[in-house]
């Protein structure tokens, strides 16, 4: 009797796993096609149990993320919307902004978090492609896992909003 129940559970688990893999492959193919239309070569990878465990450990070790996940659902959605708007603005700057470099001079916490990410203000020294420089202050989100890349004195690839030079997106480190 127990063997039959165990076998049925195993069979249902295998069917659900196969269905999940098929669904993932379909969604991954759709994502890959859309990325290719935008000029990116992205190959989604089926998550492994180890990857999921590592992700959950990282979330549990980040106090800001634990605090975020404890918020009521409506507040989580509001903050996620704010984080998405921030990300869309960074994407816009990256795609259409004027290339520049930025040196972070200050990194001051605002005391706020958005969707589990600390918010900071930074004074930047911005250098345009033509060599002209200016200073501006931005408010940005800095995930804990990359915090050390944003310490004062670090130099970054940046993009400037052509209509508003005070709007600067800070991206990867420059050697």
C-alpha positions, 0 to 999 in steps of 0.5 A: 500500500505504501509502495503504491502511494510512494510510486504515485507521488514520485510519478506526480513529482516527475510529471510536474518537474517535466512540465516545469522544465518545458514551461521554463524552456518556452519562456526562456526561448521567448526571452532570448528572442526578445533580447536578440531583437534588442541586440543582446545574446542572452542564454537563460539557464535552468536554475538548479537546486544549488542556485536556489539554495544560494539565492535563499541564503543570500536573502536570509543574510541581508537584513534589508531584504528580510525587512522588505519581505516582512512588509505587507504585500501592498507595500512590497508591490509599491516598493517593487514598482519604485525599484522597477521605475529606477531600473527603467530610468537606468536602462534609458540612460544606458541606451540613450545617454551621452557616454561619460565617466564618473568618480564617486566622491561620497556615498551617503546612506539616505536611511531608506531602502527600496525593495530591500536595496539601500538608497544612497546619495553620491557626489560625482565628478563627471567627465564627458567624452569631450573632456569637460567635467562637472559635479552633480549629486545623484540618488541611487540604489546600491545592492549589498552584494556590490557595495564595495564597487561604489566606494568613494574614489571608484571610477565608473562608466556613466551615461548622462541624460542629454536633456538634464546633465544632473541625471547620471546613470552610474554603471560598471567599474573602469580600471 
